[in-house]
């Protein structure tokens, strides 16, 4: 699923470092072109990875600013083509190669290890030459105003390749995951910063430790939102910058699916509750048993528009993020290039607005969570759970 589709799974990164030149646009274009995707369709290589154009993954020359820049955005895709050989296909060919080698070398009863590895490489190369590579495309958009990069995949392998490729292409820059505490630090009022620092359970700035040590943030946020879904009006106000006007109202609530987990001596135990949640009774029972909400479907609604996503509480990744449909008026005379550009801006606007609503919701929670009277709210939540 690409970023221009109505439904996409995304994670975000902060761009850290300083580009070595003043002309950022030209420098980014040069990096994309230098490390553009190179086809292996006519060869026998196993893997090729590089940049391709956001709206045409067959193009990777980036011949012109218009191929990657849209006002404050840089848009591009990571293309990874890979040949894969099923074990069932490789095994008989390998067996035949070993038999042929032993026939030529009768003094050996078994193929030596080094020769076996050479035979395997030769067999794989021969089969790769007959096998078409399978492409995988992962879109990315770099917002130079917020210095955030949105990446259209949650797969660990794709994310790792994207981080490595970005660092390789843009010397002096690197990507840092926009983990929950980092997002919290951007949305809170300055007056709450000391309280957030005090609540930070990590002893270092290392991203993995920040995520692991501060799982309480996602757990408490989802628990609070479940309580508000059942006991409040679910109405909130925009308080973060973005397409929506600050002060505008929106609705946010959990529903449909909730994933809970607990870690103990037997490992991680998970419980999934699915279907429309009238009273969250099953969820509340699991919470009383010591489990925490680590993932849930979240709805955000503003006037006639609706966003739906699965929030990963530990990382604040957004799975199956469904935004309102892009609708454009066009006729037979519409220029396809202008149409693609219009779709891009419309789509980015809808994604940005959905994230603005999420950030506003998170800021509302943090204002309560970091307040001196949070214990009162905790008591109300515990009483709600006990009533299950």
Beta strands, then each sheet from edge to edge (+ up, - down):
strand 1: 7-17
strand 2: 47-52
strand 3: 69-70
strand 4: 73-82
strand 5: 134-143
strand 6: 148-151
strand 7: 173-177
strand 8: 235-237
strand 9: 249-264
strand 10: 267-274
strand 11: 292-302
strand 12: 305-312
strand 13: 317-322
sheet 1: 2+ 4- 5+ 6- 1+ 7-
sheet 2: 2+ 4- 5+ 6- 1+ 13- 12+ 11- 9+ 8-
sheet 3: 2+ 4- 5+ 6- 1+ 13- 12+ 11- 9+ 10-
sheet 4: 2+ 4- 3+
end
